[in-house]
Amino acid sequence: AKRWPCTSLEAYHAFIDVAAAQQDLSTAEAAFQALKEAFKPTVISYNILILACCRCGNLPAAQHWRSQMARNAIEPNEVTYK
């Protein structure tokens, strides 16, 4: 299993954002999964991952993570829909 260098929720957020900027959605999603093992994802966590999906042109993945938000009782905010 890959070891993630992140020691805080914010570090995971930054890692996911960098992966998205590099058009590497698989790494962004893997980092999100690791985040979920270490921390409780927040609306910000999901928003960053949804944005990553959009940046990579993968609308179905964005919709999947939006559904996961609802399933995990995370309320979307105005950023979620931008």
mmCIF file of the N, C-alpha and C atoms, coordinates in Angstrom:
data_MODEL
# 
_entry.id   MODEL 
# 
loop_
_atom_site.group_PDB 
_atom_site.id 
_atom_site.type_symbol 
_atom_site.label_atom_id 
_atom_site.label_alt_id 
_atom_site.label_comp_id 
_atom_site.label_asym_id 
_atom_site.label_entity_id 
_atom_site.label_seq_id 
_atom_site.pdbx_PDB_ins_code 
_atom_site.Cartn_x 
_atom_site.Cartn_y 
_atom_site.Cartn_z 
_atom_site.occupancy 
_atom_site.B_iso_or_equiv 
_atom_site.pdbx_formal_charge 
_atom_site.auth_seq_id 
_atom_site.auth_comp_id 
_atom_site.auth_asym_id 
_atom_site.auth_atom_id 
_atom_site.pdbx_PDB_model_num 
ATOM 1   N N  . ALA A 1 1  ? 0.841   -1.187 0.000   1.00 0.00 ? 1  ALA A N  1 
ATOM 2   C CA . ALA A 1 1  ? 0.000   0.000  0.000   1.00 0.00 ? 1  ALA A CA 1 
ATOM 3   C C  . ALA A 1 1  ? 0.880   1.243  0.000   1.00 0.00 ? 1  ALA A C  1 
ATOM 4   N N  . LYS A 1 2  ? 0.440   2.221  -0.737  1.00 0.00 ? 2  LYS A N  1 
ATOM 5   C CA . LYS A 1 2  ? 1.173   3.479  -0.824  1.00 0.00 ? 2  LYS A CA 1 
ATOM 6   C C  . LYS A 1 2  ? 1.101   4.205  0.513   1.00 0.00 ? 2  LYS A C  1 
ATOM 7   N N  . ARG A 1 3  ? 2.226   4.749  0.944   1.00 0.00 ? 3  ARG A N  1 
ATOM 8   C CA . ARG A 1 3  ? 2.251   5.550  2.169   1.00 0.00 ? 3  ARG A CA 1 
ATOM 9   C C  . ARG A 1 3  ? 2.124   7.021  1.762   1.00 0.00 ? 3  ARG A C  1 
ATOM 10  N N  . TRP A 1 4  ? 1.234   7.711  2.417   1.00 0.00 ? 4  TRP A N  1 
ATOM 11  C CA . TRP A 1 4  ? 0.985   9.113  2.098   1.00 0.00 ? 4  TRP A CA 1 
ATOM 12  C C  . TRP A 1 4  ? 1.728   9.989  3.097   1.00 0.00 ? 4  TRP A C  1 
ATOM 13  N N  . PRO A 1 5  ? 2.380   11.032 2.613   1.00 0.00 ? 5  PRO A N  1 
ATOM 14  C CA . PRO A 1 5  ? 3.172   11.892 3.487   1.00 0.00 ? 5  PRO A CA 1 
ATOM 15  C C  . PRO A 1 5  ? 2.321   12.908 4.269   1.00 0.00 ? 5  PRO A C  1 
ATOM 16  N N  . CYS A 1 6  ? 1.039   12.848 4.133   1.00 0.00 ? 6  CYS A N  1 
ATOM 17  C CA . CYS A 1 6  ? 0.161   13.862 4.713   1.00 0.00 ? 6  CYS A CA 1 
ATOM 18  C C  . CYS A 1 6  ? -0.112  13.585 6.193   1.00 0.00 ? 6  CYS A C  1 
ATOM 19  N N  . THR A 1 7  ? 0.010   14.622 6.999   1.00 0.00 ? 7  THR A N  1 
ATOM 20  C CA . THR A 1 7  ? -0.214  14.482 8.436   1.00 0.00 ? 7  THR A CA 1 
ATOM 21  C C  . THR A 1 7  ? -1.383  15.324 8.922   1.00 0.00 ? 7  THR A C  1 
ATOM 22  N N  . SER A 1 8  ? -2.068  15.990 8.003   1.00 0.00 ? 8  SER A N  1 
ATOM 23  C CA . SER A 1 8  ? -3.228  16.796 8.383   1.00 0.00 ? 8  SER A CA 1 
ATOM 24  C C  . SER A 1 8  ? -4.248  16.771 7.256   1.00 0.00 ? 8  SER A C  1 
ATOM 25  N N  . LEU A 1 9  ? -5.453  17.135 7.592   1.00 0.00 ? 9  LEU A N  1 
ATOM 26  C CA . LEU A 1 9  ? -6.511  17.213 6.592   1.00 0.00 ? 9  LEU A CA 1 
ATOM 27  C C  . LEU A 1 9  ? -6.131  18.223 5.511   1.00 0.00 ? 9  LEU A C  1 
ATOM 28  N N  . GLU A 1 10 ? -5.571  19.348 5.931   1.00 0.00 ? 10 GLU A N  1 
ATOM 29  C CA . GLU A 1 10 ? -5.179  20.393 4.978   1.00 0.00 ? 10 GLU A CA 1 
ATOM 30  C C  . GLU A 1 10 ? -4.092  19.904 4.021   1.00 0.00 ? 10 GLU A C  1 
ATOM 31  N N  . ALA A 1 11 ? -3.169  19.079 4.526   1.00 0.00 ? 11 ALA A N  1 
ATOM 32  C CA . ALA A 1 11 ? -2.120  18.537 3.659   1.00 0.00 ? 11 ALA A CA 1 
ATOM 33  C C  . ALA A 1 11 ? -2.714  17.613 2.596   1.00 0.00 ? 11 ALA A C  1 
ATOM 34  N N  . TYR A 1 12 ? -3.684  16.790 2.996   1.00 0.00 ? 12 TYR A N  1 
ATOM 35  C CA . TYR A 1 12 ? -4.376  15.953 2.007   1.00 0.00 ? 12 TYR A CA 1 
ATOM 36  C C  . TYR A 1 12 ? -5.086  16.825 0.977   1.00 0.00 ? 12 TYR A C  1 
ATOM 37  N N  . HIS A 1 13 ? -5.744  17.881 1.423   1.00 0.00 ? 13 HIS A N  1 
ATOM 38  C CA . HIS A 1 13 ? -6.436  18.780 0.494   1.00 0.00 ? 13 HIS A CA 1 
ATOM 39  C C  . HIS A 1 13 ? -5.447  19.341 -0.528  1.00 0.00 ? 13 HIS A C  1 
ATOM 40  N N  . ALA A 1 14 ? -4.289  19.793 -0.055  1.00 0.00 ? 14 ALA A N  1 
ATOM 41  C CA . ALA A 1 14 ? -3.282  20.343 -0.961  1.00 0.00 ? 14 ALA A CA 1 
ATOM 42  C C  . ALA A 1 14 ? -2.774  19.279 -1.927  1.00 0.00 ? 14 ALA A C  1 
ATOM 43  N N  . PHE A 1 15 ? -2.557  18.060 -1.427  1.00 0.00 ? 15 PHE A N  1 
ATOM 44  C CA . PHE A 1 15 ? -2.076  16.969 -2.268  1.00 0.00 ? 15 PHE A CA 1 
ATOM 45  C C  . PHE A 1 15 ? -3.081  16.656 -3.377  1.00 0.00 ? 15 PHE A C  1 
ATOM 46  N N  . ILE A 1 16 ? -4.361  16.593 -3.025  1.00 0.00 ? 16 ILE A N  1 
ATOM 47  C CA . ILE A 1 16 ? -5.418  16.319 -4.005  1.00 0.00 ? 16 ILE A CA 1 
ATOM 48  C C  . ILE A 1 16 ? -5.453  17.432 -5.048  1.00 0.00 ? 16 ILE A C  1 
ATOM 49  N N  . ASP A 1 17 ? -5.325  18.680 -4.593  1.00 0.00 ? 17 ASP A N  1 
ATOM 50  C CA . ASP A 1 17 ? -5.354  19.826 -5.498  1.00 0.00 ? 17 ASP A CA 1 
ATOM 51  C C  . ASP A 1 17 ? -4.178  19.794 -6.476  1.00 0.00 ? 17 ASP A C  1 
ATOM 52  N N  . VAL A 1 18 ? -3.008  19.443 -5.993  1.00 0.00 ? 18 VAL A N  1 
ATOM 53  C CA . VAL A 1 18 ? -1.829  19.350 -6.870  1.00 0.00 ? 18 VAL A CA 1 
ATOM 54  C C  . VAL A 1 18 ? -2.016  18.225 -7.893  1.00 0.00 ? 18 VAL A C  1 
ATOM 55  N N  . ALA A 1 19 ? -2.524  17.088 -7.452  1.00 0.00 ? 19 ALA A N  1 
ATOM 56  C CA . ALA A 1 19 ? -2.767  15.982 -8.390  1.00 0.00 ? 19 ALA A CA 1 
ATOM 57  C C  . ALA A 1 19 ? -3.749  16.412 -9.474  1.00 0.00 ? 19 ALA A C  1 
ATOM 58  N N  . ALA A 1 20 ? -4.780  17.154 -9.081  1.00 0.00 ? 20 ALA A N  1 
ATOM 59  C CA . ALA A 1 20 ? -5.762  17.634 -10.064 1.00 0.00 ? 20 ALA A CA 1 
ATOM 60  C C  . ALA A 1 20 ? -5.118  18.596 -11.056 1.00 0.00 ? 20 ALA A C  1 
ATOM 61  N N  . ALA A 1 21 ? -4.261  19.467 -10.563 1.00 0.00 ? 21 ALA A N  1 
ATOM 62  C CA . ALA A 1 21 ? -3.578  20.426 -11.447 1.00 0.00 ? 21 ALA A CA 1 
ATOM 63  C C  . ALA A 1 21 ? -2.706  19.703 -12.466 1.00 0.00 ? 21 ALA A C  1 
ATOM 64  N N  . GLN A 1 22 ? -2.249  18.510 -12.103 1.00 0.00 ? 22 GLN A N  1 
ATOM 65  C CA . GLN A 1 22 ? -1.437  17.698 -13.015 1.00 0.00 ? 22 GLN A CA 1 
ATOM 66  C C  . GLN A 1 22 ? -2.288  16.737 -13.842 1.00 0.00 ? 22 GLN A C  1 
ATOM 67  N N  . GLN A 1 23 ? -3.640  16.905 -13.774 1.00 0.00 ? 23 GLN A N  1 
ATOM 68  C CA . GLN A 1 23 ? -4.568  16.050 -14.519 1.00 0.00 ? 23 GLN A CA 1 
ATOM 69  C C  . GLN A 1 23 ? -4.433  14.589 -14.114 1.00 0.00 ? 23 GLN A C  1 
ATOM 70  N N  . ASP A 1 24 ? -4.135  14.336 -12.855 1.00 0.00 ? 24 ASP A N  1 
ATOM 71  C CA . ASP A 1 24 ? -3.931  12.969 -12.356 1.00 0.00 ? 24 ASP A CA 1 
ATOM 72  C C  . ASP A 1 24 ? -5.066  12.617 -11.383 1.00 0.00 ? 24 ASP A C  1 
ATOM 73  N N  . LEU A 1 25 ? -6.214  12.309 -11.954 1.00 0.00 ? 25 LEU A N  1 
ATOM 74  C CA . LEU A 1 25 ? -7.391  12.030 -11.139 1.00 0.00 ? 25 LEU A CA 1 
ATOM 75  C C  . LEU A 1 25 ? -7.223  10.751 -10.320 1.00 0.00 ? 25 LEU A C  1 
ATOM 76  N N  . SER A 1 26 ? -6.546  9.753  -10.847 1.00 0.00 ? 26 SER A N  1 
ATOM 77  C CA . SER A 1 26 ? -6.398  8.511  -10.089 1.00 0.00 ? 26 SER A CA 1 
ATOM 78  C C  . SER A 1 26 ? -5.606  8.751  -8.801  1.00 0.00 ? 26 SER A C  1 
ATOM 79  N N  . THR A 1 27 ? -4.577  9.591  -8.857  1.00 0.00 ? 27 THR A N  1 
ATOM 80  C CA . THR A 1 27 ? -3.826  9.915  -7.642  1.00 0.00 ? 27 THR A CA 1 
ATOM 81  C C  . THR A 1 27 ? -4.676  10.760 -6.703  1.00 0.00 ? 27 THR A C  1 
ATOM 82  N N  . ALA A 1 28 ? -5.443  11.695 -7.244  1.00 0.00 ? 28 ALA A N  1 
ATOM 83  C CA . ALA A 1 28 ? -6.321  12.520 -6.406  1.00 0.00 ? 28 ALA A CA 1 
ATOM 84  C C  . ALA A 1 28 ? -7.327  11.645 -5.661  1.00 0.00 ? 28 ALA A C  1 
ATOM 85  N N  . GLU A 1 29 ? -7.922  10.692 -6.369  1.00 0.00 ? 29 GLU A N  1 
ATOM 86  C CA . GLU A 1 29 ? -8.902  9.797  -5.730  1.00 0.00 ? 29 GLU A CA 1 
ATOM 87  C C  . GLU A 1 29 ? -8.232  8.875  -4.716  1.00 0.00 ? 29 GLU A C  1 
ATOM 88  N N  . ALA A 1 30 ? -7.034  8.391  -5.019  1.00 0.00 ? 30 ALA A N  1 
ATOM 89  C CA . ALA A 1 30 ? -6.307  7.537  -4.069  1.00 0.00 ? 30 ALA A CA 1 
ATOM 90  C C  . ALA A 1 30 ? -5.962  8.333  -2.804  1.00 0.00 ? 30 ALA A C  1 
ATOM 91  N N  . ALA A 1 31 ? -5.564  9.583  -2.973  1.00 0.00 ? 31 ALA A N  1 
ATOM 92  C CA . ALA A 1 31 ? -5.262  10.436 -1.822  1.00 0.00 ? 31 ALA A CA 1 
ATOM 93  C C  . ALA A 1 31 ? -6.521  10.680 -0.992  1.00 0.00 ? 31 ALA A C  1 
ATOM 94  N N  . PHE A 1 32 ? -7.654  10.835 -1.660  1.00 0.00 ? 32 PHE A N  1 
ATOM 95  C CA . PHE A 1 32 ? -8.914  11.029 -0.929  1.00 0.00 ? 32 PHE A CA 1 
ATOM 96  C C  . PHE A 1 32 ? -9.256  9.781  -0.118  1.00 0.00 ? 32 PHE A C  1 
ATOM 97  N N  . GLN A 1 33 ? -9.034  8.615  -0.697  1.00 0.00 ? 33 GLN A N  1 
ATOM 98  C CA . GLN A 1 33 ? -9.292  7.373  0.036   1.00 0.00 ? 33 GLN A CA 1 
ATOM 99  C C  . GLN A 1 33 ? -8.391  7.292  1.270   1.00 0.00 ? 33 GLN A C  1 
ATOM 100 N N  . ALA A 1 34 ? -7.129  7.678  1.119   1.00 0.00 ? 34 ALA A N  1 
ATOM 101 C CA . ALA A 1 34 ? -6.207  7.678  2.257   1.00 0.00 ? 34 ALA A CA 1 
ATOM 102 C C  . ALA A 1 34 ? -6.651  8.710  3.292   1.00 0.00 ? 34 ALA A C  1 
ATOM 103 N N  . LEU A 1 35 ? -7.117  9.850  2.836   1.00 0.00 ? 35 LEU A N  1 
ATOM 104 C CA . LEU A 1 35 ? -7.645  10.879 3.737   1.00 0.00 ? 35 LEU A CA 1 
ATOM 105 C C  . LEU A 1 35 ? -8.772  10.300 4.575   1.00 0.00 ? 35 LEU A C  1 
ATOM 106 N N  . LYS A 1 36 ? -9.664  9.546  3.916   1.00 0.00 ? 36 LYS A N  1 
ATOM 107 C CA . LYS A 1 36 ? -10.816 8.969  4.625   1.00 0.00 ? 36 LYS A CA 1 
ATOM 108 C C  . LYS A 1 36 ? -10.393 7.970  5.703   1.00 0.00 ? 36 LYS A C  1 
ATOM 109 N N  . GLU A 1 37 ? -9.250  7.327  5.519   1.00 0.00 ? 37 GLU A N  1 
ATOM 110 C CA . GLU A 1 37 ? -8.761  6.380  6.525   1.00 0.00 ? 37 GLU A CA 1 
ATOM 111 C C  . GLU A 1 37 ? -8.172  7.096  7.735   1.00 0.00 ? 37 GLU A C  1 
ATOM 112 N N  . ALA A 1 38 ? -7.670  8.319  7.526   1.00 0.00 ? 38 ALA A N  1 
ATOM 113 C CA . ALA A 1 38 ? -6.983  9.044  8.593   1.00 0.00 ? 38 ALA A CA 1 
ATOM 114 C C  . ALA A 1 38 ? -7.847  10.121 9.264   1.00 0.00 ? 38 ALA A C  1 
ATOM 115 N N  . PHE A 1 39 ? -8.795  10.680 8.511   1.00 0.00 ? 39 PHE A N  1 
ATOM 116 C CA . PHE A 1 39 ? -9.593  11.803 8.989   1.00 0.00 ? 39 PHE A CA 1 
ATOM 117 C C  . PHE A 1 39 ? -11.031 11.650 8.525   1.00 0.00 ? 39 PHE A C  1 
ATOM 118 N N  . LYS A 1 40 ? -11.921 12.445 9.097   1.00 0.00 ? 40 LYS A N  1 
ATOM 119 C CA . LYS A 1 40 ? -13.303 12.499 8.616   1.00 0.00 ? 40 LYS A CA 1 
ATOM 120 C C  . LYS A 1 40 ? -13.363 13.574 7.533   1.00 0.00 ? 40 LYS A C  1 
ATOM 121 N N  . PRO A 1 41 ? -13.701 13.201 6.304   1.00 0.00 ? 41 PRO A N  1 
ATOM 122 C CA . PRO A 1 41 ? -13.772 14.204 5.235   1.00 0.00 ? 41 PRO A CA 1 
ATOM 123 C C  . PRO A 1 41 ? -14.817 15.274 5.558   1.00 0.00 ? 41 PRO A C  1 
ATOM 124 N N  . THR A 1 42 ? -14.526 16.479 5.142   1.00 0.00 ? 42 THR A N  1 
ATOM 125 C CA . THR A 1 42 ? -15.426 17.615 5.329   1.00 0.00 ? 42 THR A CA 1 
ATOM 126 C C  . THR A 1 42 ? -16.008 18.016 3.977   1.00 0.00 ? 42 THR A C  1 
ATOM 127 N N  . VAL A 1 43 ? -16.889 18.992 3.996   1.00 0.00 ? 43 VAL A N  1 
ATOM 128 C CA . VAL A 1 43 ? -17.418 19.517 2.735   1.00 0.00 ? 43 VAL A CA 1 
ATOM 129 C C  . VAL A 1 43 ? -16.263 20.034 1.876   1.00 0.00 ? 43 VAL A C  1 
ATOM 130 N N  . ILE A 1 44 ? -15.246 20.592 2.495   1.00 0.00 ? 44 ILE A N  1 
ATOM 131 C CA . ILE A 1 44 ? -14.081 21.080 1.741   1.00 0.00 ? 44 ILE A CA 1 
ATOM 132 C C  . ILE A 1 44 ? -13.366 19.913 1.073   1.00 0.00 ? 44 ILE A C  1 
ATOM 133 N N  . SER A 1 45 ? -13.214 18.810 1.783   1.00 0.00 ? 45 SER A N  1 
ATOM 134 C CA . SER A 1 45 ? -12.555 17.622 1.218   1.00 0.00 ? 45 SER A CA 1 
ATOM 135 C C  . SER A 1 45 ? -13.265 17.172 -0.056  1.00 0.00 ? 45 SER A C  1 
ATOM 136 N N  . TYR A 1 46 ? -14.583 17.039 0.039   1.00 0.00 ? 46 TYR A N  1 
ATOM 137 C CA . TYR A 1 46 ? -15.364 16.609 -1.125  1.00 0.00 ? 46 TYR A CA 1 
ATOM 138 C C  . TYR A 1 46 ? -15.321 17.653 -2.232  1.00 0.00 ? 46 TYR A C  1 
ATOM 139 N N  . ASN A 1 47 ? -15.418 18.925 -1.882  1.00 0.00 ? 47 ASN A N  1 
ATOM 140 C CA . ASN A 1 47 ? -15.389 19.975 -2.912  1.00 0.00 ? 47 ASN A CA 1 
ATOM 141 C C  . ASN A 1 47 ? -14.084 19.946 -3.692  1.00 0.00 ? 47 ASN A C  1 
ATOM 142 N N  . ILE A 1 48 ? -12.971 19.753 -2.999  1.00 0.00 ? 48 ILE A N  1 
ATOM 143 C CA . ILE A 1 48 ? -11.673 19.699 -3.683  1.00 0.00 ? 48 ILE A CA 1 
ATOM 144 C C  . ILE A 1 48 ? -11.620 18.503 -4.626  1.00 0.00 ? 48 ILE A C  1 
ATOM 145 N N  . LEU A 1 49 ? -12.144 17.364 -4.196  1.00 0.00 ? 49 LEU A N  1 
ATOM 146 C CA . LEU A 1 49 ? -12.132 16.179 -5.062  1.00 0.00 ? 49 LEU A CA 1 
ATOM 147 C C  . LEU A 1 49 ? -13.090 16.358 -6.244  1.00 0.00 ? 49 LEU A C  1 
ATOM 148 N N  . ILE A 1 50 ? -14.258 16.923 -6.009  1.00 0.00 ? 50 ILE A N  1 
ATOM 149 C CA . ILE A 1 50 ? -15.211 17.172 -7.104  1.00 0.00 ? 50 ILE A CA 1 
ATOM 150 C C  . ILE A 1 50 ? -14.597 18.133 -8.120  1.00 0.00 ? 50 ILE A C  1 
ATOM 151 N N  . LEU A 1 51 ? -13.923 19.174 -7.630  1.00 0.00 ? 51 LEU A N  1 
ATOM 152 C CA . LEU A 1 51 ? -13.239 20.105 -8.534  1.00 0.00 ? 51 LEU A CA 1 
ATOM 153 C C  . LEU A 1 51 ? -12.150 19.378 -9.323  1.00 0.00 ? 51 LEU A C  1 
ATOM 154 N N  . ALA A 1 52 ? -11.436 18.470 -8.664  1.00 0.00 ? 52 ALA A N  1 
ATOM 155 C CA . ALA A 1 52 ? -10.406 17.691 -9.359  1.00 0.00 ? 52 ALA A CA 1 
ATOM 156 C C  . ALA A 1 52 ? -11.022 16.901 -10.513 1.00 0.00 ? 52 ALA A C  1 
ATOM 157 N N  . CYS A 1 53 ? -12.167 16.285 -10.261 1.00 0.00 ? 53 CYS A N  1 
ATOM 158 C CA . CYS A 1 53 ? -12.855 15.524 -11.315 1.00 0.00 ? 53 CYS A CA 1 
ATOM 159 C C  . CYS A 1 53 ? -13.212 16.441 -12.483 1.00 0.00 ? 53 CYS A C  1 
ATOM 160 N N  . CYS A 1 54 ? -13.717 17.620 -12.169 1.00 0.00 ? 54 CYS A N  1 
ATOM 161 C CA . CYS A 1 54 ? -14.101 18.570 -13.221 1.00 0.00 ? 54 CYS A CA 1 
ATOM 162 C C  . CYS A 1 54 ? -12.880 19.048 -14.000 1.00 0.00 ? 54 CYS A C  1 
ATOM 163 N N  . ARG A 1 55 ? -11.801 19.348 -13.284 1.00 0.00 ? 55 ARG A N  1 
ATOM 164 C CA . ARG A 1 55 ? -10.565 19.783 -13.957 1.00 0.00 ? 55 ARG A CA 1 
ATOM 165 C C  . ARG A 1 55 ? -10.057 18.723 -14.920 1.00 0.00 ? 55 ARG A C  1 
ATOM 166 N N  . CYS A 1 56 ? -10.286 17.466 -14.570 1.00 0.00 ? 56 CYS A N  1 
ATOM 167 C CA . CYS A 1 56 ? -9.824  16.364 -15.414 1.00 0.00 ? 56 CYS A CA 1 
ATOM 168 C C  . CYS A 1 56 ? -10.865 15.969 -16.461 1.00 0.00 ? 56 CYS A C  1 
ATOM 169 N N  . GLY A 1 57 ? -11.983 16.693 -16.500 1.00 0.00 ? 57 GLY A N  1 
ATOM 170 C CA . GLY A 1 57 ? -13.008 16.434 -17.505 1.00 0.00 ? 57 GLY A CA 1 
ATOM 171 C C  . GLY A 1 57 ? -13.818 15.181 -17.246 1.00 0.00 ? 57 GLY A C  1 
ATOM 172 N N  . ASN A 1 58 ? -13.916 14.768 -15.996 1.00 0.00 ? 58 ASN A N  1 
ATOM 173 C CA . ASN A 1 58 ? -14.630 13.535 -15.674 1.00 0.00 ? 58 ASN A CA 1 
ATOM 174 C C  . ASN A 1 58 ? -15.884 13.853 -14.861 1.00 0.00 ? 58 ASN A C  1 
ATOM 175 N N  . LEU A 1 59 ? -16.933 14.256 -15.560 1.00 0.00 ? 59 LEU A N  1 
ATOM 176 C CA . LEU A 1 59 ? -18.194 14.613 -14.910 1.00 0.00 ? 59 LEU A CA 1 
ATOM 177 C C  . LEU A 1 59 ? -18.838 13.424 -14.189 1.00 0.00 ? 59 LEU A C  1 
ATOM 178 N N  . PRO A 1 60 ? -18.819 12.209 -14.745 1.00 0.00 ? 60 PRO A N  1 
ATOM 179 C CA . PRO A 1 60 ? -19.391 11.078 -13.999 1.00 0.00 ? 60 PRO A CA 1 
ATOM 180 C C  . PRO A 1 60 ? -18.708 10.872 -12.640 1.00 0.00 ? 60 PRO A C  1 
ATOM 181 N N  . ALA A 1 61 ? -17.398 11.039 -12.577 1.00 0.00 ? 61 ALA A N  1 
ATOM 182 C CA . ALA A 1 61 ? -16.702 10.907 -11.295 1.00 0.00 ? 61 ALA A CA 1 
ATOM 183 C C  . ALA A 1 61 ? -17.132 12.013 -10.341 1.00 0.00 ? 61 ALA A C  1 
ATOM 184 N N  . ALA A 1 62 ? -17.286 13.229 -10.847 1.00 0.00 ? 62 ALA A N  1 
ATOM 185 C CA . ALA A 1 62 ? -17.753 14.339 -10.011 1.00 0.00 ? 62 ALA A CA 1 
ATOM 186 C C  . ALA A 1 62 ? -19.131 14.019 -9.436  1.00 0.00 ? 62 ALA A C  1 
ATOM 187 N N  . GLN A 1 63 ? -20.005 13.476 -10.272 1.00 0.00 ? 63 GLN A N  1 
ATOM 188 C CA . GLN A 1 63 ? -21.349 13.114 -9.813  1.00 0.00 ? 63 GLN A CA 1 
ATOM 189 C C  . GLN A 1 63 ? -21.287 11.978 -8.787  1.00 0.00 ? 63 GLN A C  1 
ATOM 190 N N  . HIS A 1 64 ? -20.387 11.032 -8.997  1.00 0.00 ? 64 HIS A N  1 
ATOM 191 C CA . HIS A 1 64 ? -20.209 9.933  -8.040  1.00 0.00 ? 64 HIS A CA 1 
ATOM 192 C C  . HIS A 1 64 ? -19.822 10.481 -6.680  1.00 0.00 ? 64 HIS A C  1 
ATOM 193 N N  . TRP A 1 65 ? -18.841 11.392 -6.635  1.00 0.00 ? 65 TRP A N  1 
ATOM 194 C CA . TRP A 1 65 ? -18.388 11.922 -5.348  1.00 0.00 ? 65 TRP A CA 1 
ATOM 195 C C  . TRP A 1 65 ? -19.439 12.821 -4.713  1.00 0.00 ? 65 TRP A C  1 
ATOM 196 N N  . ARG A 1 66 ? -20.230 13.496 -5.517  1.00 0.00 ? 66 ARG A N  1 
ATOM 197 C CA . ARG A 1 66 ? -21.341 14.284 -4.963  1.00 0.00 ? 66 ARG A CA 1 
ATOM 198 C C  . ARG A 1 66 ? -22.347 13.340 -4.297  1.00 0.00 ? 66 ARG A C  1 
ATOM 199 N N  . SER A 1 67 ? -22.604 12.188 -4.906  1.00 0.00 ? 67 SER A N  1 
ATOM 200 C CA . SER A 1 67 ? -23.493 11.184 -4.319  1.00 0.00 ? 67 SER A CA 1 
ATOM 201 C C  . SER A 1 67 ? -22.907 10.636 -3.022  1.00 0.00 ? 67 SER A C  1 
ATOM 202 N N  . GLN A 1 68 ? -21.592 10.418 -3.010  1.00 0.00 ? 68 GLN A N  1 
ATOM 203 C CA . GLN A 1 68 ? -20.937 9.941  -1.796  1.00 0.00 ? 68 GLN A CA 1 
ATOM 204 C C  . GLN A 1 68 ? -21.053 10.961 -0.665  1.00 0.00 ? 68 GLN A C  1 
ATOM 205 N N  . MET A 1 69 ? -20.985 12.231 -1.016  1.00 0.00 ? 69 MET A N  1 
ATOM 206 C CA . MET A 1 69 ? -21.183 13.295 -0.024  1.00 0.00 ? 69 MET A CA 1 
ATOM 207 C C  . MET A 1 69 ? -22.523 13.109 0.669   1.00 0.00 ? 69 MET A C  1 
ATOM 208 N N  . ALA A 1 70 ? -23.561 12.955 -0.135  1.00 0.00 ? 70 ALA A N  1 
ATOM 209 C CA . ALA A 1 70 ? -24.919 12.799 0.408   1.00 0.00 ? 70 ALA A CA 1 
ATOM 210 C C  . ALA A 1 70 ? -25.007 11.530 1.253   1.00 0.00 ? 70 ALA A C  1 
ATOM 211 N N  . ARG A 1 71 ? -24.422 10.453 0.754   1.00 0.00 ? 71 ARG A N  1 
ATOM 212 C CA . ARG A 1 71 ? -24.452 9.179  1.463   1.00 0.00 ? 71 ARG A CA 1 
ATOM 213 C C  . ARG A 1 71 ? -23.778 9.284  2.837   1.00 0.00 ? 71 ARG A C  1 
ATOM 214 N N  . ASN A 1 72 ? -22.786 10.157 2.928   1.00 0.00 ? 72 ASN A N  1 
ATOM 215 C CA . ASN A 1 72 ? -22.050 10.338 4.172   1.00 0.00 ? 72 ASN A CA 1 
ATOM 216 C C  . ASN A 1 72 ? -22.541 11.538 4.982   1.00 0.00 ? 72 ASN A C  1 
ATOM 217 N N  . ALA A 1 73 ? -23.723 12.028 4.625   1.00 0.00 ? 73 ALA A N  1 
ATOM 218 C CA . ALA A 1 73 ? -24.380 13.118 5.362   1.00 0.00 ? 73 ALA A CA 1 
ATOM 219 C C  . ALA A 1 73 ? -23.533 14.390 5.434   1.00 0.00 ? 73 ALA A C  1 
ATOM 220 N N  . ILE A 1 74 ? -22.818 14.671 4.345   1.00 0.00 ? 74 ILE A N  1 
ATOM 221 C CA . ILE A 1 74 ? -22.065 15.921 4.231   1.00 0.00 ? 74 ILE A CA 1 
ATOM 222 C C  . ILE A 1 74 ? -22.908 16.865 3.379   1.00 0.00 ? 74 ILE A C  1 
ATOM 223 N N  . GLU A 1 75 ? -23.303 17.974 3.971   1.00 0.00 ? 75 GLU A N  1 
ATOM 224 C CA . GLU A 1 75 ? -24.139 18.939 3.257   1.00 0.00 ? 75 GLU A CA 1 
ATOM 225 C C  . GLU A 1 75 ? -23.309 19.716 2.236   1.00 0.00 ? 75 GLU A C  1 
ATOM 226 N N  . PRO A 1 76 ? -23.752 19.755 0.977   1.00 0.00 ? 76 PRO A N  1 
ATOM 227 C CA . PRO A 1 76 ? -23.042 20.575 -0.011  1.00 0.00 ? 76 PRO A CA 1 
ATOM 228 C C  . PRO A 1 76 ? -23.214 22.054 0.320   1.00 0.00 ? 76 PRO A C  1 
ATOM 229 N N  . ASN A 1 77 ? -22.327 22.860 -0.209  1.00 0.00 ? 77 ASN A N  1 
ATOM 230 C CA . ASN A 1 77 ? -22.468 24.312 -0.059  1.00 0.00 ? 77 ASN A CA 1 
ATOM 231 C C  . ASN A 1 77 ? -22.381 24.970 -1.430  1.00 0.00 ? 77 ASN A C  1 
ATOM 232 N N  . GLU A 1 78 ? -22.340 26.273 -1.463  1.00 0.00 ? 78 GLU A N  1 
ATOM 233 C CA . GLU A 1 78 ? -22.347 26.978 -2.764  1.00 0.00 ? 78 GLU A CA 1 
ATOM 234 C C  . GLU A 1 78 ? -21.137 26.607 -3.603  1.00 0.00 ? 78 GLU A C  1 
ATOM 235 N N  . VAL A 1 79 ? -20.010 26.285 -2.984  1.00 0.00 ? 79 VAL A N  1 
ATOM 236 C CA . VAL A 1 79 ? -18.802 25.907 -3.716  1.00 0.00 ? 79 VAL A CA 1 
ATOM 237 C C  . VAL A 1 79 ? -19.006 24.570 -4.437  1.00 0.00 ? 79 VAL A C  1 
ATOM 238 N N  . THR A 1 80 ? -19.751 23.669 -3.837  1.00 0.00 ? 80 THR A N  1 
ATOM 239 C CA . THR A 1 80 ? -19.985 22.348 -4.426  1.00 0.00 ? 80 THR A CA 1 
ATOM 240 C C  . THR A 1 80 ? -20.583 22.463 -5.822  1.00 0.00 ? 80 THR A C  1 
ATOM 241 N N  . TYR A 1 81 ? -21.416 23.460 -6.041  1.00 0.00 ? 81 TYR A N  1 
ATOM 242 C CA . TYR A 1 81 ? -22.142 23.573 -7.310  1.00 0.00 ? 81 TYR A CA 1 
ATOM 243 C C  . TYR A 1 81 ? -21.518 24.547 -8.290  1.00 0.00 ? 81 TYR A C  1 
ATOM 244 N N  . LYS A 1 82 ? -20.361 25.098 -7.970  1.00 0.00 ? 82 LYS A N  1 
ATOM 245 C CA . LYS A 1 82 ? -19.722 26.043 -8.905  1.00 0.00 ? 82 LYS A CA 1 
ATOM 246 C C  . LYS A 1 82 ? -18.972 25.309 -9.977  1.00 0.00 ? 82 LYS A C  1 
# 
